[in-house]
Amino acid sequence: MFCRAIYSTEKPMRVIITVINDIATDQRVLRQTALLNELHCETLIIGRHLRGSPELPPVASGSLRLKLFLSRGPLMYIAFNLRLFLTLLFRKADFYVSNDLDTLLPCFIISKLFRRKLVYDAHEYFTGQHSLVERSLKHWLWKKLEKRLLPKIKHMLTVSEGIADIYKAEYGVDPVVVRNLSPSSKAIIARSRNELDIDNNQLLVILQGTGINPGRGGDQLIKAVADIEGVKLIILGEGDEMESIRENAAKKGLDGKVIFLPRMSWDSMMSYTKCCDAGLSLDLDTCINQRYSLPNKLFDYISAGIPVIASPLPEVKAIIDKYNCGIILKEVTPDDIAEALKKLRDDVALLKFLKQNASSASGDLAWEKEKIKEQALFMSVITDIQKKQSE
C-alpha cells in the first residue's frame, strides 16, 4: 500500500522507492520518503525483511519488505533482484527511485519497459567497497553492470563531492550531492546518565552505526578504552564486527566500561547520543569508497551538539576543520584514540569549546537546509511528468 501524500490539490504522483537495506533504520531513505510526501507524492518503499528490525516509523507506513531465505551472499542479491523485478512489474508508478547499485537493474529495466522516469541515489561508491575490490569476480560483475547503466542515468544523487567527482570522471554523469545531514534533534530529550550508571565526572563517548563492520575502528577503540580510566563507551548498533568487538571487550574485562546497545530508531538512538560527551568516527582508509565517505554518524554527533573524534579521511576532516568541532587522529591506532580521549577527559575547557562549536555547526549542517537540493531535483522530475501528462 502506498503512503499517501501530506496534502492533496490534484492527483498525486505515485513513486516507488527501492532499497536492499533495512527500511526502518535507513535514514536517507526515510528522509527521501518524507520529502516526496511533502511534494504531493504517494510513496511505496520496497526493501528487504530482516530479523530483529525495529518497528517502521510512520513515514514508512507505505512499505513492502521482501522475505528471502538467504541473508547474505551472491544468491541473496540474485534472489532479491528477481523478487524486486517481479514486484515492480505488477505495481504502477509514475517514477522510481533506486537506492544503490544493488537495486538499480530491476528499476532500470522496469522504467524502460513502462517508459517512466528513474532517479538513482548512490549512497556510496559501490564498486569501490573493500569487500568487492578484494574479490575480483564480484568486482568485475558489479563494475560491468555499473558501466552499462550509469551513463544512461539522467537523474542522479550521491553523498559527497569526492564520490560525485569519481562518477563524473568515469561515466560523464553529474550527480547532485546531498549529504546525509541529520534533521534537527532539539526536541529529543537526552537519556539520564543515572539510568546508565555513569557519573557526570566521567567522559562518556559513543560509537554508533548500522554497519559496525571491519575497517570501522571498533577493535582499536576497545584496546584504547581498556588502557585508560575515567572513560566509558557506548557502542550502539550492529554489524559484521560486533561479535569480535564483544569478545574482545569480554576478554579485557570491560563489562563496566563498555555498554552495548542494539540497533534502534533514530529518535531513540539520538537520546543516547545526546547524553554523551563525544562521538567516534573511526573509519579506516581501506578503499576509495571509504576514503571519500561522509558517514551518517558524523552528522548525528554534530546534531546532538557533541564533538567528534575522527579518522583523517578527507571529507570528514574538511567538515571538522571548517567548524573546529572535534579532534582528527593522525592514525586510527589504540594509542592515538587513547590520547584523544584523555585530552577531552582532562581538558574541561577544550571539551566545552568543542561542544559549543558542534552545537553552532548543527545549525548549518541540518537536513532542513540540505534537502533543498534534493527537493529541486524531484520537483524537476515531477514537473516534466506533469507536462507530458498534459500534452
C-alpha positions, 0 to 999 in steps of 0.5 A: 500500500502506498503512503499517501501524500501530506496534502492533496490539490490534484492527483498525486504522483505515485513513486516507488522507492527501492532499497536492499537495506533495512527500511526502518533504520535507513535514514536517507531513505526515510528522509527521501520518503518524507520529502516526496510526501511533502511534494504531493507524492504517494510513496511505496518503499520496497526493501528487504525483511530482516530479523530483529528490525525495529518497528517502521516509523510512520513515514514508512507506513507505505512499505513492502519488505521482501522475505528471502531465505538467504541473508547474505551472499551472491544468491541473496542479491540474485534472489532479491533482484528477481523478487524486486523485478517481479514486484515492480512489474505488477505495481504502477508508478509514475517514477522510481527511485533506486537506492544503490547499485544493488537495486538499480537493474530491476528499476532500470529495466522496469522504467524502460519497459513502462517508459517512466522516469528513474532517479538513482541515489548512490549512497556510496561508491559501490564498486569501490567497497573493500569487500568487492575490490578484494574479490575480483569476480564480484568486482568485475560483475558489479563494475560491468553492470555499473558501466552499462547503466550509469551513463544512461542515468539522467537523474542522479544523487550521491553523498559527497563531492569526492564520490560525485567527482569519481562518477563524473570522471568515469561515466560523464554523469553529474550527480547532485550531492546531498549529504546525509545531514541529520534533521534537527534533534532539539526536541529529543530529550537526552537519556539520564546518565543515572539510568546508565550508571555513569557519573557526570565526572566521567567522559562518556563517548559513543560509537554508533552505526548500522554497519559496525563492520571491519575497517570501522575502528571498533577493535582499536577503540576497545584496546584504547578504552581498556588502557585508560580510566575515567572513560566509558563507551557506548557502542550502539548498533550492529554489524559484521564486527560486533561479535569480535568487538564483544569478545574482545571487550569480554576478554579485557574485562570491560563489562563496566566500561563498555555498554552495548546497545542494539540497533534502534530508531533514530529518535531513540538512538539520538537520546543516547547520543545526546547524553554523551560527551563525544562521538567516534568516527573511526573509519579506516582508509581501506578503499576509495569508497571509504576514503571519500565517505561522509558517514551518517554518524558524523552528522548525528554527533554534530546534531546532538551538539557533541564533538567528534573524534575522527579518522583523517579521511578527507571529507570528514576532516574538511567538515571538522576543520571548517567548524573546529568541532572535534579532534582528527587522529593522525592514525586510527591506532589504540594509542592515538584514540587513547590520547584523544580521549584523555585530552577531552577527559582532562581538558574541561575547557577544550571539551566545552569549546568543542561542544559549543562549536558542534552545537553552532555547526548543527545549525548549518549542517541540518537536513532542513537546509540540505534537502533543498537540493534534493527537493529541486531535483524531484520537483524537476522530475515531477514537473516534466511528468506533469507536462507530458501528462498534459500534452 
